[in-house]
Amino acid sequence: MAANKQILTLSEDLTCSICLALFVEPVRLDCEHNFCKSCIQKCWESRKKKFSCPECRTVFPQRSFKNARVLANLCEKARQLEVKPAPRAVDSHCEEHDEKLKLFCEDDQTLVCVICRDSPSHSGHSFLPVADAVRKYKIQLKSSLNSLEDEEKYKNEQKDRQEKKIAELDELTGSLEQHISEQFAKIRQYLQDKETSLIEELKAQREDDFQLMEKNLATIDEELNSLKEDISNLQAVIHQEDSIIFLKEMKRLPERCLGDEENGSEEFQESEEDDNEEEDDDEEEDEDDEDESEGSDEESGNESEEQDDETVGFSFLTLGMFRGPLLYAIWKEMKGIISPVPAPLTFDPDTAHPQLVLSDDLTSMESSDKEAMPYCNPECFDERLCVLGSEGFTTGTHYWEVEVGEISDWVVGVVTESANQKDEIDLVPEKGYWILSLTGGNEYEANDILKLTVEPTTIGVYLDYEQGQLSFYDADEMSHLATYTDTFTEMLFPFFALDMDDAGKNSEPLKLHHLEI
């Protein structure tokens, strides 16, 4: 207990009489009293000319103090011991008049006594009894506290919403990443399967042609070996010098080696005649040589043609499967795995404004400068030059393209089945219209004004009913223009509109683009 009392006494000695806390950067005045440096500076700031000690009231000619290093060290040790300063009794008397502090000056925000109230320094100020001042300022502080608590609650809610948005972004990004990967994986798998299939077909074709060629090559080898054997036998007989043996050996040769007997007799006779005849002129000999040469060439050519006819080749026609517009052929086949592709939409003539002229195939429309017909179908638009697509959607993903060309005023999008089609219509989502429009040839709008660097000539419209997404694209480059997100609950129809220009009609028709593959 004695130690605790000593600690409490020590804490009192280390406590600033202004802030009632352990000294922070303690300083000593000329009167030997100690204060926190910041506390005495703030105290003297309110007294521009008179500088006095807050405890003993000693007046100093100027602001001066000295650092109390020893006291600072003691305070630091006290903080390490976690010594808490003992509460000091609050002085409820006026320091100047030693009267009880009964009033609160609202102008100076200080407690004063009745003598201070009548002093010139407080002339014209407003005063409140201490109890009333406490009650008044507690109400103000409570109001401020409520306001801060409300702000804190709002900030917490804002934080929760932001964290939720971040979580939604992460979830959406992950979902879109998976979607992109799945779409490209589908294409990669298709291309890989098609490549494998074509290579297998090529190998099968090669194997069929290869077997025929190998079989024919084996036959040629057999015939070639037989010819080599006959040639060797003939050479041996021809070089036989003994006539008796020569004739006997020749008799044993196979018939194929003896050739045509008639030709042989003729050749023998010609040989005899050549020996008996005189030599002809040089020119006749040259002509005979030329004739023989030509005959030899013809025979050689015939033999070559016969040999070529007997050679087994491969099918050049089937190579067209593997060399040609291969990528284009594959691209055309890929239509079956790509979804969605531009749908073959048509206009619904029953909904067309009377001044809209539709083509026979219901894929093109343009405005007419003729007066509107007095009667139109009950389903038609009667104020704006509008028309719906012939097909509505309540599920799935869909994509269609609209050629707008150089038309200066047009509208494309979707509309609910129950949306107003009569009188003046308001093309906003709240009224069942989700649209992209061009006005005056230069102002694109979809909810907000769009700043486009390239003017699209074909608009792509993508609808994902379940996901509540409607997106618009520059279909020539497939660059994104705008997207709506909403909750669709009823049938949606493609929507198209034109406006009359100064010339009485648009310069060219608006067309529905159909994919041609």
C-alpha positions in Angstrom: 0.0 0.0 0.0 2.9 2.4 0.9 4.5 1.7 -2.5 1.2 2.5 -4.2 0.9 5.8 -2.3 4.4 6.7 -3.3 3.6 6.0 -7.0 0.5 8.1 -6.8 2.5 10.9 -5.2 5.1 10.6 -7.9 2.4 10.7 -10.6 1.0 13.9 -9.1 4.4 15.5 -9.2 4.8 14.5 -12.9 1.4 15.8 -14.0 0.9 19.0 -15.9 -1.6 21.3 -14.1 -3.1 22.5 -17.4 -3.8 19.2 -19.3 -3.8 17.0 -16.1 -1.7 14.4 -17.8 2.0 13.3 -17.6 4.3 16.0 -18.9 5.1 15.9 -22.6 8.2 17.9 -23.4 8.2 19.6 -20.0 9.5 23.2 -19.6 10.3 25.2 -16.5 9.3 28.9 -16.0 11.4 31.4 -14.1 9.0 30.9 -11.1 10.1 27.2 -11.0 6.7 25.8 -12.1 6.6 23.1 -14.8 4.2 22.7 -17.7 4.0 20.8 -21.0 5.6 22.9 -23.7 2.5 22.9 -25.9 0.2 23.6 -23.0 2.0 26.8 -21.9 2.3 28.0 -25.5 -1.5 27.7 -26.0 -2.1 29.4 -22.7 0.1 32.3 -23.6 -1.4 32.6 -27.1 -4.7 33.8 -25.6 -2.8 36.5 -23.7 -1.1 38.7 -26.3 0.6 41.1 -23.8 0.4 39.8 -20.3 2.5 36.5 -19.7 1.9 35.0 -16.3 2.3 31.6 -14.6 -1.1 29.7 -14.6 -0.3 28.5 -11.0 1.3 31.4 -9.1 0.2 34.2 -11.4 3.7 35.6 -11.6 3.9 38.0 -14.5 6.9 37.8 -16.8 8.1 40.6 -19.1 8.4 38.2 -22.0 7.6 34.7 -23.0 10.5 32.5 -21.8 11.0 29.0 -20.5 13.7 26.3 -20.2 13.6 22.6 -21.1 13.3 20.4 -18.0 15.3 17.4 -19.2 15.4 15.6 -15.8 11.7 15.9 -15.5 11.3 14.6 -19.1 13.3 11.5 -18.2 11.2 10.9 -15.1 8.0 11.1 -17.1 9.4 8.6 -19.7 10.2 6.1 -16.9 6.7 6.7 -15.4 5.1 5.9 -18.8 7.1 2.7 -18.9 5.8 1.8 -15.5 2.3 2.6 -16.7 1.8 5.0 -13.8 -1.4 6.8 -14.3 -1.7 10.4 -13.0 -3.8 10.9 -10.0 -7.0 12.9 -10.7 -6.6 16.5 -9.5 -9.3 18.3 -7.8 -10.9 20.8 -10.2 -10.6 24.3 -8.9 -14.1 25.8 -9.0 -13.0 29.3 -8.1 -11.9 32.2 -10.3 -8.2 32.5 -10.4 -8.3 36.3 -10.6 -11.1 37.1 -8.0 -11.2 33.9 -6.0 -15.0 33.8 -6.5 -16.9 30.7 -7.3 -17.3 30.1 -11.0 -21.1 30.3 -11.6 -21.4 31.6 -15.1 -20.2 30.5 -18.6 -19.3 33.1 -21.2 -20.6 31.9 -24.6 -18.5 34.5 -26.5 -15.2 33.5 -24.9 -16.2 29.9 -24.1 -14.8 30.2 -20.5 -16.1 29.9 -16.9 -16.3 33.2 -15.1 -17.4 34.6 -11.8 -19.9 37.4 -11.2 -17.1 39.9 -10.9 -15.7 38.8 -14.3 -19.1 39.2 -15.8 -19.1 43.0 -14.9 -15.6 43.6 -16.0 -14.8 45.5 -19.2 -13.3 42.5 -20.9 -16.7 40.7 -20.9 -18.8 43.7 -21.8 -21.7 42.9 -24.0 -21.1 39.1 -23.8 -23.7 36.5 -23.3 -23.7 34.4 -20.1 -25.4 31.2 -19.0 -25.6 29.6 -15.6 -23.2 26.7 -15.4 -26.1 24.1 -15.2 -27.9 25.7 -18.2 -24.6 25.9 -20.2 -23.9 22.2 -19.5 -27.5 21.2 -20.5 -27.3 23.4 -23.7 -23.9 22.1 -24.8 -24.7 18.5 -24.0 -27.7 18.8 -26.3 -25.5 20.3 -29.0 -22.8 17.6 -28.5 -25.5 14.9 -28.4 -26.8 16.2 -31.7 -23.3 16.3 -33.1 -22.8 12.8 -31.8 -26.0 11.6 -33.4 -24.9 13.2 -36.7 -21.5 11.6 -36.5 -23.0 8.2 -35.6 -25.4 8.5 -38.6 -22.5 9.4 -40.8 -20.5 6.4 -39.4 -23.5 4.2 -40.1 -23.8 5.5 -43.7 -20.1 5.0 -44.2 -20.3 1.4 -42.9 -23.2 0.8 -45.3 -21.2 2.4 -48.1 -18.3 0.2 -47.2 -20.5 -2.9 -47.3 -21.9 -1.8 -50.6 -18.5 -1.2 -52.0 -17.2 -4.5 -50.7 -20.2 -6.2 -52.3 -19.5 -4.5 -55.6 -15.9 -5.7 -55.4 -17.1 -9.2 -54.7 -19.6 -9.0 -57.6 -16.8 -7.7 -59.9 -14.6 -10.6 -58.9 -17.5 -13.1 -59.5 -18.5 -11.5 -62.8 -14.8 -11.3 -64.0 -14.4 -15.0 -63.2 -17.6 -15.9 -64.9 -16.7 -13.9 -68.1 -13.2 -15.4 -68.1 -14.7 -18.9 -67.9 -17.1 -18.0 -70.7 -14.3 -16.7 -73.0 -12.2 -19.8 -72.3 -15.2 -22.1 -73.1 -15.9 -20.3 -76.4 -12.3 -20.4 -77.6 -11.9 -24.0 -76.3 -14.9 -25.0 -78.4 -13.2 -23.5 -81.5 -9.8 -25.0 -80.7 -11.4 -28.4 -80.2 -13.2 -28.2 -83.5 -10.1 -27.1 -85.4 -8.0 -29.8 -83.7 -10.6 -32.5 -84.5 -10.8 -31.3 -88.1 -7.0 -31.3 -88.5 -6.8 -34.8 -87.1 -9.6 -36.0 -89.4 -8.0 -34.5 -92.5 -4.5 -35.9 -91.6 -6.1 -39.3 -91.1 -7.9 -39.1 -94.5 -4.6 -38.0 -96.1 -2.7 -40.9 -94.6 -5.5 -43.4 -95.7 -5.3 -42.0 -99.2 -1.6 -42.3 -99.2 -1.8 -45.9 -97.9 -4.2 -46.9 -100.7 -2.1 -45.4 -103.5 1.1 -46.7 -101.8 0.0 -50.3 -101.8 -1.0 -50.2 -105.5 2.4 -48.6 -106.4 4.3 -51.1 -104.3 2.5 -54.0 -105.9 3.2 -52.7 -109.4 6.8 -52.0 -108.4 7.3 -55.6 -107.4 5.8 -56.8 -110.7 8.2 -54.5 -112.6 11.2 -55.9 -110.6 10.2 -59.4 -111.5 10.0 -58.6 -115.2 13.2 -56.6 -115.0 15.1 -59.6 -113.5 13.7 -61.9 -116.2 14.9 -59.5 -118.9 18.3 -59.3 -117.4 18.6 -63.1 -117.4 17.5 -63.2 -121.1 20.0 -60.5 -122.0 22.8 -62.4 -120.3 21.9 -65.6 -122.1 21.7 -63.9 -125.5 25.0 -62.2 -125.0 26.6 -65.5 -124.2 25.2 -67.2 -127.3 26.0 -64.2 -129.6 29.6 -64.3 -128.5 30.0 -68.0 -129.2 32.6 -68.4 -131.9 32.0 -72.1 -132.6 29.3 -72.3 -135.2 28.1 -75.8 -134.2 27.9 -74.9 -130.6 26.3 -71.5 -131.5 23.4 -73.2 -133.4 22.9 -75.8 -130.7 22.8 -73.2 -127.9 20.5 -71.0 -129.9 18.0 -73.9 -130.2 17.8 -74.2 -126.5 17.0 -70.4 -126.1 13.3 -69.6 -125.2 11.1 -68.3 -128.0 10.9 -64.8 -126.5 14.6 -64.5 -127.1 14.4 -65.5 -130.8 12.0 -62.7 -131.7 9.9 -62.6 -134.9 11.2 -65.1 -137.5 9.9 -63.1 -140.4 11.7 -60.0 -139.2 14.8 -62.0 -138.7 14.7 -63.4 -142.3 14.1 -59.9 -143.8 17.0 -58.5 -141.8 19.2 -61.4 -143.0 18.3 -60.8 -146.7 18.8 -57.1 -146.4 22.2 -57.8 -144.9 23.1 -60.0 -147.9 21.9 -57.4 -150.4 24.0 -54.7 -148.7 27.1 -56.8 -149.1 26.5 -57.3 -152.9 25.4 -53.7 -153.8 27.7 -50.9 -154.6 27.9 -48.0 -152.3 25.3 -45.2 -152.8 26.0 -41.5 -153.0 26.7 -39.6 -149.7 23.4 -37.8 -149.9 21.4 -41.0 -150.2 23.2 -42.4 -147.2 22.5 -39.3 -145.2 18.8 -39.5 -146.0 18.7 -43.2 -145.0 20.4 -42.3 -141.7 17.8 -39.6 -141.0 14.9 -41.9 -141.8 16.4 -44.6 -139.5 16.9 -42.0 -136.8 13.2 -40.9 -137.1 12.0 -44.4 -137.0 14.1 -45.1 -134.0 12.7 -42.1 -132.2 9.1 -43.1 -132.9 9.7 -46.6 -131.6 11.3 -45.2 -128.5 8.4 -42.8 -128.0 5.9 -45.7 -128.3 7.8 -47.7 -125.9 7.9 -44.8 -123.4 4.1 -44.3 -123.7 3.5 -48.0 -123.1 5.8 -47.9 -120.1 4.0 -44.8 -118.7 0.6 -46.4 -119.2 1.8 -49.4 -117.2 3.0 -47.1 -114.3 0.6 -46.8 -111.4 0.1 -43.2 -110.3 -1.8 -41.6 -107.4 -5.2 -39.8 -107.6 -4.6 -36.2 -108.3 -8.3 -35.5 -108.0 -8.4 -36.4 -104.3 -5.7 -33.9 -103.5 -8.3 -31.2 -103.8 -9.5 -32.3 -100.4 -6.1 -31.3 -98.9 -4.8 -28.5 -101.0 -7.0 -25.6 -102.0 -9.1 -23.0 -100.1 -8.7 -25.2 -97.0 -9.2 -22.5 -94.4 -12.2 -21.0 -96.1 -13.8 -24.5 -96.3 -13.2 -25.0 -92.6 -14.6 -21.6 -91.8 -17.8 -22.3 -93.7 -18.2 -25.6 -91.8 -17.7 -23.8 -88.5 -21.1 -22.2 -88.8 -22.5 -25.2 -87.1 -20.6 -24.6 -83.9 -20.9 -20.8 -83.8 -23.8 -19.5 -81.8 -25.4 -17.1 -82.2 -24.9 -16.1 -85.8 -26.8 -13.3 -87.6 -30.4 -14.4 -87.5 -32.4 -14.2 -90.8 -34.9 -11.7 -89.4 -37.7 -10.2 -91.4 -40.0 -7.2 -90.8 -43.5 -7.7 -89.6 -45.7 -5.8 -92.1 -48.7 -5.6 -89.7 -46.7 -3.4 -87.4 -45.2 -1.1 -90.1 -46.1 2.6 -90.2 -48.1 3.4 -93.4 -45.3 5.6 -94.7 -42.8 2.8 -94.5 -42.2 0.9 -97.8 -41.1 -2.7 -97.2 -39.4 -4.9 -99.8 -41.1 -8.0 -101.1 -38.8 -10.3 -99.0 -39.4 -8.1 -95.9 -35.7 -7.4 -95.3 -35.5 -3.8 -96.5 -37.5 -0.7 -95.6 -37.4 3.0 -96.5 -39.6 6.0 -95.8 -42.0 7.4 -98.3 -42.8 11.0 -99.0 -46.4 10.1 -99.7 -49.2 11.1 -97.3 -50.0 8.4 -94.7 -52.9 6.1 -95.5 -56.1 6.9 -93.6 -56.2 3.4 -92.2 -53.5 0.9 -91.0 -53.5 -2.3 -89.2 -54.5 -2.0 -85.5 -51.0 -3.3 -84.5 -49.1 -0.7 -86.6 -47.3 2.4 -85.3 -49.1 5.6 -86.3 -46.8 8.4 -85.1 -43.2 7.4 -85.8 -41.9 5.5 -88.8 -41.4 2.3 -86.9 -41.7 -1.5 -87.5 -41.1 -4.6 -85.4 -39.3 -7.8 -86.3 -41.6 -10.8 -87.2 -40.1 -12.9 -84.4 -40.2 -12.3 -80.6 -37.9 -13.8 -77.9 -38.6 -15.0 -74.4 -35.4 -17.0 -73.8 -32.0 -17.7 -75.2 -29.3 -15.7 -76.9 -29.9 -14.0 -80.3 -27.9 -11.8 -82.6 -28.9 -9.9 -85.7 -27.3 -7.2 -88.0 -28.9 -4.1 -89.5 -27.3 -2.3 -92.4 -27.8 1.5 -91.8 -25.3 2.7 -94.4 -25.3 6.5 -94.7 -28.8 7.0 -93.2 -28.8 10.1 -91.1 -31.6 9.2 -88.6 -32.4 5.7 -87.5 -33.2 3.6 -84.4 -32.5 0.0 -83.7 -33.1 -2.1 -80.5 -35.8 -4.2 -78.8 -39.2 -3.5 -77.4 -41.6 -5.3 -75.0 -44.8 -6.9 -76.4 -46.9 -4.6 -74.2 -45.1 -1.3 -74.9 -47.2 1.5 -76.3 -47.1 1.7 -80.2 -49.7 4.4 -80.6 -49.4 8.2 -80.5 -46.1 9.7 -79.5 -43.9 7.1 -77.9 -41.0 7.6 -75.4 -38.0 5.4 -76.4 -36.7 4.6 -72.9 -36.3 1.4 -70.9 -38.9 2.5 -68.4 -41.5 2.5 -71.3 -40.2 -0.9 -72.6 -37.8 0.4 -75.3 -34.0 -0.4 -75.2 -32.5 1.3 -78.2 -29.4 2.8 -80.0 -30.2 5.8 -82.2 -28.5 8.2 -84.6 -29.9 11.7 -84.9 -28.9 14.4 -87.4 -26.2 12.2 -88.8 -23.8 12.8 -85.9 -25.4 12.2 -82.5 -25.4 8.6 -81.3 -27.3 7.8 -78.1 -28.1 4.8 -75.9 -29.2 6.1 -72.5 -26.3 8.6 -72.8 -24.6 10.4 -75.7 -22.0 8.2 -77.3 -18.7 9.6 -78.6 -17.8 7.4 -81.5 -14.5 7.8 -83.5 -15.9 5.7 -86.4 -19.3 5.9 -87.8 -20.7 2.3 -88.2 -22.5 1.3 -91.3 -23.8 -2.0 -89.9 -25.1 -2.4 -86.4 -25.0 -5.7 -84.6 -27.6 -6.3 -81.8 -27.0 -9.1 -79.2 -29.7 -10.2 -76.8 -29.1 -12.5 -73.8 -32.6 -12.8 -72.4 -31.8 -14.8 -69.2 -28.8 -12.6 -68.3 -30.7 -9.4 -69.0 -28.2 -8.1 -71.5 -28.7 -6.1 -74.7 -25.5 -5.0 -76.5 -24.8 -3.1 -79.7 -21.7 -3.5 -81.9 -20.1 -2.0 -85.0 -20.6 -5.2 -87.0 -17.9 -4.4 -89.5 -15.2 -4.5 -86.8 -17.3 -6.2 -84.0 -16.3 -3.3 -81.7 -18.6 -2.7 -78.7 -20.8 0.4 -78.8 -23.2 0.2 -75.8 -24.8 -2.3 -73.4 -28.0 -2.3 -71.4 -28.5 -4.6 -68.4 -32.0 -5.1 -67.1 -34.5 -7.8 -66.1 -36.7 -9.0 -68.9 -40.1 -10.5 -68.0 -42.0 -10.5 -71.3 -41.6 -11.2 -75.0 -39.1 -8.9 -76.7 -39.3 -7.9 -80.4 -36.6 -6.4 -82.6 -37.4 -2.7 -83.2 -36.5 -0.5 -86.1 -37.3 3.2 -86.9 -36.6 5.9 -89.5 -37.1 9.6 -89.5 -37.9 11.8 -92.5 -35.0 14.1 -93.5 -35.1 17.4 -95.3 -35.4 15.8 -98.7 -38.6 14.0 -97.7 -37.1 10.5 -97.2 -33.8 8.9 -96.2 -31.1 8.6 -98.8 -31.1 4.8 -98.8 -33.1 1.9 -97.3 -32.4 0.2 -94.0 -31.7 -3.5 -94.5 -31.6 -6.6 -92.4 -28.3 -8.4 -93.0 -28.5 -12.2 -93.4 -25.4 -14.3 -93.1 -24.4 -15.9 -96.4 -22.1 -18.9 -96.2 
